[in-house]
Amino acid sequence: MITELHSPPDIRAAHGLVEQSGLSFEEGFDELLGIHEQGKLVAVGARVDNILKMFAVEPSHQGQELLARMVTELVRRGFAAGFESLFVFTKPEHVTTFQSLNFSLLASQEQVALLEYGRGLERWLASQRSLIRNGTNGAVVMNCNPFTRGHRHLVESAARQVDTLYLFVVAEDRSAFPFQVRLQLVRQGVGDLANVLVLGTSHYAISGATFPTYFLKRDDPVARIQMELDLTLFASRIAPFFRITRRFVGNEPCCGLTFRYNECMKSLLPPHGITLTEVERICAGGEVISASRVRQALANNDRATLELLVPDSTSAFLMSSEADPIRDKLRHDRGVFR
């Protein structure tokens, strides 16, 4: 029987079984399930939102379909929680095992593979078929937390160089500004650009916030691995569907992580037939425009700075009562982390 593991002894046993399997035990799960035989924990698995993780089976019980039972139960619970697709990040050597359990491979790199249960990518792409355009197509992928004059400059520059520009807004809701707000502000901010199509990424942008690392070694370059997997998914599955042959990014003089992401694109995109173009960032008040500056100005109620950094459509939202919860949270976080 599969049971939920809540008690400290059960969690300690799960911790030991996971580490015995050469993995790292990660806290912060929605569900941690186990299978006991004669009072001993012999299999474990966990779910965090739509990600399944930390599968481990005691060596003497491997080959007894315990993994299949665990996967089936976690998938059932994931669907019951409202998710249409479930994902597994694993080592490439385990891909065939999960494929035998009806997972589909989405992307892989040397150390990590991403698989999906539910064929959500196929359904999502099919739902976007009406947006496919002929000609020279480009893409920009943005978080827009929130949409700034810098974002607008990048989109304008890119749109002038292609027939159609796909502007993908990262759909993951882990930013100060919720996805639907970010999407609305982007659409308002580029609504006058006729060749720009705005859409969300659904589940198909891999962020560092959700990328699990329990199967990696301590000294593995986690950020680089996550970037490579994200870019491989975009270049091999999303770009071909939309006939994208160019991708545009702002150059990055400030953030080391974003700079490394740009460098990763330079090496990974061309083999897939995608040309990368870096656009010079613009400044206001003597500094590069960034969403972090906007969030700081909003927390400080600095309207003068906000007017320098964001277009009128974003400014109107920031000054409205709709933005009060976001402003309050930014002020609270500033006080907590000061």
VOGU-3710 file (C-alpha; in Angstrom, 3 decimals, decimal comma):
1> mitelhsppd> 0,000/0,000/0,000  1,170/3,528/-0,841  0,902/5,952/2,056  1,731/9,580/2,712  4,819/10,104/4,829  4,338/12,681/7,568  5,934/11,440/10,772  9,546/12,314/11,599  10,595/8,602/11,551  9,046/8,122/8,099
11> iraahglveq> 10,662/11,270/6,739  14,034/10,215/8,152  13,595/6,823/6,487  12,716/8,523/3,183  15,745/10,778/3,551  17,973/7,746/4,034  16,502/5,790/1,108  16,836/8,744/-1,256  20,461/9,337/-0,288  21,209/5,598/-0,433
21> sglsfeegfd> 20,110/5,812/-4,090  22,741/8,455/-4,817  20,280/11,361/-4,727  19,835/14,351/-2,442  16,746/14,726/-0,283  15,016/18,070/-0,958  12,551/19,559/1,506  9,529/21,559/0,390  7,282/18,967/-1,254  3,491/18,939/-1,557
31> ellgiheqgk> 3,334/15,171/-1,155  5,872/12,583/-0,042  4,704/9,009/-0,599  6,156/5,692/0,450  5,662/1,939/0,160  6,371/-0,225/3,211  6,957/-3,949/3,322  7,060/-5,669/6,718  7,401/-2,273/8,359  10,369/-1,153/6,237
41> lvavgarvdn> 10,246/1,709/3,732  11,220/0,231/0,353  10,133/2,919/-2,143  9,587/6,659/-2,069  8,531/9,470/-4,419  7,423/13,086/-4,102  5,499/15,821/-5,913  6,051/19,589/-5,897  3,298/21,305/-7,903  3,492/19,592/-11,325
51> ilkmfaveps> 6,983/18,141/-10,853  7,525/14,557/-9,714  10,829/13,901/-7,987  12,980/11,887/-5,583  12,012/8,440/-6,831  14,008/5,805/-4,969  13,573/2,049/-4,548  15,479/-0,114/-2,084  18,007/-2,207/-4,099  16,618/-5,581/-3,047
61> hqgqellarm> 13,150/-4,543/-4,272  14,074/-3,133/-7,641  12,442/-4,879/-10,581  9,232/-5,441/-8,589  7,263/-2,633/-10,295  7,376/-0,457/-7,193  8,519/2,523/-9,276  5,565/2,057/-11,639  3,158/1,965/-8,708  4,687/5,089/-7,197
71> vtelvrrgfa> 4,613/6,993/-10,492  1,009/5,975/-11,168  -0,134/7,197/-7,762  1,733/10,498/-7,951  0,389/11,121/-11,457  -3,141/10,386/-10,228  -2,723/12,819/-7,360  -1,168/15,444/-9,621  -4,116/15,294/-11,993  -6,502/15,432/-9,025
81> agfeslfvft> -4,697/18,595/-7,883  -5,621/20,205/-11,211  -2,445/19,807/-13,271  -2,869/18,746/-16,897  0,711/17,542/-17,274  3,350/16,249/-14,870  7,116/16,536/-15,350  10,183/14,582/-14,324  13,780/15,797/-14,416  16,173/12,872/-14,342
91> kpehvttfqs> 19,527/11,583/-15,498  19,697/10,704/-19,212  20,357/7,032/-18,426  16,900/6,793/-16,823  14,987/8,169/-19,825  13,937/4,770/-21,184  12,597/3,749/-17,762  10,253/6,738/-17,632  9,330/6,363/-21,303  8,162/2,824/-20,476
101> lnfsllasqe> 5,839/4,486/-17,929  4,257/6,679/-20,642  6,418/9,773/-20,206  7,534/11,641/-23,338  11,033/13,100/-23,666  10,935/16,881/-24,141  14,619/17,802/-24,041  17,943/16,610/-22,699  21,532/17,674/-22,259  24,581/15,794/-20,995
111> qvalleygrg> 23,480/15,535/-17,374  19,718/16,090/-17,309  16,638/15,028/-19,245  13,123/16,473/-18,975  10,122/14,241/-19,574  6,393/14,919/-19,481  3,371/12,798/-18,635  0,247/14,003/-20,412  1,501/15,246/-23,815  0,826/18,819/-22,777
121> lerwlasqrs> 3,457/20,272/-25,097  1,770/18,739/-28,120  -1,624/20,091/-27,027  -0,225/23,537/-26,261  1,524/23,821/-29,621  -1,612/22,613/-31,424  -3,614/25,341/-29,672  -1,188/27,959/-31,067  -1,345/26,727/-34,677  -3,323/29,774/-35,835
131> lirngtngav> -0,345/31,967/-34,868  2,096/30,344/-37,304  3,320/32,864/-39,893  5,461/32,557/-43,016  8,505/34,741/-43,570  11,433/35,585/-41,318  10,280/34,980/-37,747  12,015/36,001/-34,533  11,457/35,551/-30,827  11,949/37,358/-27,567
141> vmncnpftrg> 11,430/35,553/-24,249  10,744/37,858/-21,316  9,626/37,750/-17,705  8,621/41,449/-17,648  8,349/41,902/-13,903  6,965/44,459/-14,893  7,130/45,707/-18,515  9,573/48,628/-18,841  10,795/51,085/-21,466  13,812/48,809/-21,780
151> hrhlvesaar> 11,582/45,895/-22,742  9,784/48,122/-25,224  13,107/49,174/-26,787  14,166/45,535/-27,236  10,827/44,560/-28,786  10,815/47,549/-31,150  14,377/46,824/-32,276  13,632/43,149/-32,859  10,323/43,786/-34,631  12,052/45,987/-37,200
161> qvdtlylfvv> 14,318/43,091/-38,211  11,748/40,337/-38,827  8,401/39,772/-40,493  6,832/38,380/-37,309  8,123/38,634/-33,755  6,863/36,166/-31,166  7,046/37,697/-27,704  6,897/34,881/-25,140  6,043/35,958/-21,593  7,255/33,476/-18,969
171> aedrsafpfq> 4,095/32,001/-17,478  5,519/30,751/-14,190  3,903/32,603/-11,283  6,912/33,193/-9,032  7,422/36,902/-9,657  6,272/39,977/-7,749  3,828/40,674/-10,584  1,459/37,754/-11,318  1,573/36,248/-14,793  -1,800/37,602/-15,901
181> vrlqlvrqgv> -0,760/41,123/-14,866  2,592/40,816/-16,642  0,874/39,483/-19,768  -1,655/42,319/-19,720  1,046/44,982/-19,343  3,082/43,481/-22,194  0,069/43,392/-24,500  -0,768/46,990/-23,668  2,853/48,039/-24,050  3,313/46,583/-27,569
191> gdlanvlvlg> -0,243/46,762/-28,858  0,697/49,264/-31,568  3,337/46,973/-33,100  1,429/45,121/-35,805  3,933/42,312/-36,369  4,347/41,362/-32,701  2,405/38,368/-31,357  2,285/38,017/-27,560  1,782/34,645/-25,882  2,697/32,875/-22,663
201> tshyaisgat> 5,202/30,038/-22,383  2,757/27,729/-20,585  4,910/25,191/-18,669  7,674/25,196/-21,244  10,216/27,663/-19,887  12,492/26,036/-17,311  13,403/28,417/-14,515  15,973/28,128/-11,789  13,150/28,477/-9,262  11,537/25,163/-10,231
211> fptyflkrdd> 14,546/23,234/-11,532  15,207/20,396/-9,052  18,774/19,411/-8,279  18,335/16,295/-6,146  19,920/14,077/-8,825  22,997/16,273/-9,417  26,360/16,173/-7,704  27,303/18,939/-5,307  29,863/20,444/-7,660  27,718/20,270/-10,823
221> pvariqmeld> 27,157/23,689/-12,487  23,429/23,800/-11,765  22,703/27,158/-13,414  24,429/26,174/-16,646  22,629/22,831/-16,784  19,253/24,504/-16,279  20,007/27,104/-18,963  21,104/24,476/-21,480  17,997/22,381/-20,885  15,709/25,403/-21,221
231> ltlfasriap> 17,382/26,534/-24,440  17,384/23,026/-25,898  13,645/22,750/-25,272  13,050/26,107/-26,962  15,372/25,475/-29,904  14,356/21,883/-30,631  10,600/21,948/-29,989  9,159/25,477/-29,808  11,185/27,412/-32,383  10,641/24,908/-35,237
241> ffritrrfvg> 6,881/24,920/-34,662  6,680/28,711/-35,015  9,345/28,732/-37,779  11,583/30,938/-35,629  15,069/31,507/-37,011  16,155/34,485/-34,914  16,182/35,245/-31,190  16,781/38,645/-29,643  18,102/39,559/-26,189  19,259/42,698/-24,452
251> nepccgltfr> 22,966/42,821/-23,705  23,710/42,327/-20,021  26,190/44,686/-18,321  24,902/44,115/-14,767  23,616/40,619/-13,968  26,204/37,848/-14,170  23,568/35,101/-14,403  21,811/36,752/-17,364  25,164/37,374/-19,025  25,951/33,649/-18,779
261> ynecmksllp> 22,516/32,839/-20,202  23,258/35,045/-23,209  26,606/33,316/-23,665  24,872/29,947/-23,494  22,500/31,037/-26,261  25,433/31,976/-28,485  26,683/28,394/-28,423  23,414/26,419/-28,334  21,079/28,255/-30,730  23,116/28,369/-33,998
271> phgitlteve> 23,312/24,542/-34,380  19,499/24,614/-34,422  19,439/27,222/-37,192  18,669/30,153/-34,881  20,685/33,378/-35,043  21,108/35,321/-31,793  21,111/39,132/-31,880  22,049/41,211/-28,830  20,410/44,630/-28,579  22,078/47,436/-26,632
281> ricaggevis> 20,266/48,223/-23,397  19,019/51,777/-22,882  19,557/53,971/-19,835  17,500/56,398/-17,791  18,812/58,567/-14,990  22,350/57,426/-15,751  21,632/53,720/-15,189  20,468/50,829/-17,343  16,688/50,440/-17,229  15,730/47,261/-15,387
291> asrvrqalan> 12,607/45,780/-13,845  14,379/45,648/-10,473  14,755/49,451/-10,540  11,024/49,703/-11,257  10,153/47,470/-8,321  12,395/49,504/-6,023  10,839/52,774/-7,184  7,362/51,324/-6,717  8,182/50,221/-3,170  9,487/53,738/-2,476
301> ndratlellv> 6,465/55,359/-4,151  8,964/57,237/-6,348  6,693/58,387/-9,166  9,305/60,521/-10,868  11,621/57,543/-11,323  8,762/55,310/-12,434  7,878/57,736/-15,213  11,458/57,493/-16,479  11,493/53,702/-16,458  8,102/52,496/-17,688
311> pdstsaflms> 5,733/53,284/-20,572  2,447/55,053/-19,874  0,430/51,822/-19,880  2,593/50,287/-17,139  2,648/53,555/-15,203  -1,157/53,731/-15,219  -1,356/50,274/-13,670  1,347/50,967/-11,086  -0,447/54,102/-9,925  -3,821/52,342/-9,704
321> seadpirdkl> -5,370/50,577/-6,728  -4,888/47,263/-8,557  -1,175/47,519/-7,823  -1,658/48,055/-4,074  -1,102/44,379/-3,102  2,090/44,248/-5,181  3,354/47,540/-3,746  2,626/46,361/-0,194  4,442/43,083/-0,756  7,480/44,857/-2,221
331> rhdrgvfr> 7,618/47,177/0,793  7,303/44,225/3,161  10,035/42,262/1,406  12,314/45,295/1,372  11,891/45,632/5,124  12,478/41,913/5,725  15,639/41,674/3,619  17,155/45,078/4,395
//
